[in-house]
C-alpha cells in the first residue's frame, strides 16, 4: 500500500505499513485516522499482531484511536483512596488505622492521667499572704462567767487556707479557795490559759462575706497561787503556785467580712474541749465550755 507523503508510518509484521493522518499526527484531540486508511488485510494482521505491538513500548496501538495512545493520568490519591491508605503502613499495625491516620494527619495527644481532684494543686501558682488577729470572747470557766482574750497568727495560702498558731487566756484571776490541794488560803487565786496549732479554711474567701471553719489543737495549764496582796503580777505577787497541765481541742466556726485587702472582721463561736484535769474541785467539763465573741484580723488576705 503506497504511503502518504509527509505522514508518519509504522512498520508492522507481515510487511504491512500503518500510517497516521496528518490531523492525528498534529494533535491528540483530533479524531483518529479512519479504518479506511488501512486495507482489510492490514486490519486483520493488526488484530493478530496486537500482543506483539503491546509488548513493544515504541509502537503505537493497533487501532487508530488517539486517546488510547496517550497514557491516562491517575487521579490524585485522596484521604480515603487505597494509595493514601498504604502511605504509612506500619505505625498503627493495620490498614484500617492507616486510613484514619491519613484522614487526620494531626491526631490528638493521648489522655494524661491527672489523678484525683485535691484541695491543693501542685501545678498551680498559689498566692501567699499572712495575718494576725485578736479575739474577745465570752466563755464559762470553773462554773463562772468569764472573758477570754485570744490571739493568733497564720500564713494564708491562696486566700483561703490559714495555717498558724495561737492561744487564749482568762485575764482575770478567779478566787480559788475551794480548788486544788490544801492548805487553802482565802487569798488563793486561779488562772487558765492554753495555746496550740490552728488550721482554718475560708469558704467563698474571694467574696466580701465568707465562712471560716477550723480548729485549735494544743495544751494548757491551770495554775493556782496565793496572792500576797501587793500587786497583780503572777510571777512575783503569788506564792505557793500549783500547776495542772491539760489537753485542749477547740473546733471553731466564724462568719467574716473583708473590709479592705488588709483588714477583716468576724463573729466566731467555738467549744473548748479539755482533757486531763486533775485539780481538786474541777473537772474536764467545768474547765471546758462554749466561747462566743468577735474577732478582727489584719494582714494581707
Buried (B, 14 or more C-beta within 10 A) or exposed (E): EEEEEEBBEEEBEEEBEBBBBBEBBEEEEEEBBEEEBBEEEBBEBBEEBEEEBEEEEEBBBBBBBBEEBEEEEEEEBEEEBEEBBEEEEEEBEEEEBBBEBBEEEEEEEEEEEEEEEEEEEEEEEEEEBBBBBBBEBEBBBBEEEBEBBBBBBBEBBBBBBBBBBBBBBBEEBBBBBEBBEEEBBEBBBBBBBBBBEBBBBBEEBEEEEBBBEBBBBBBBBBBBBBBEEEEEEBEEBBEEEBEBEBBBBBBBBBEBEBBEEEBBBBBBBBBBBBEEBEBBBBEEEBBBBEBEBEBBBBBEB
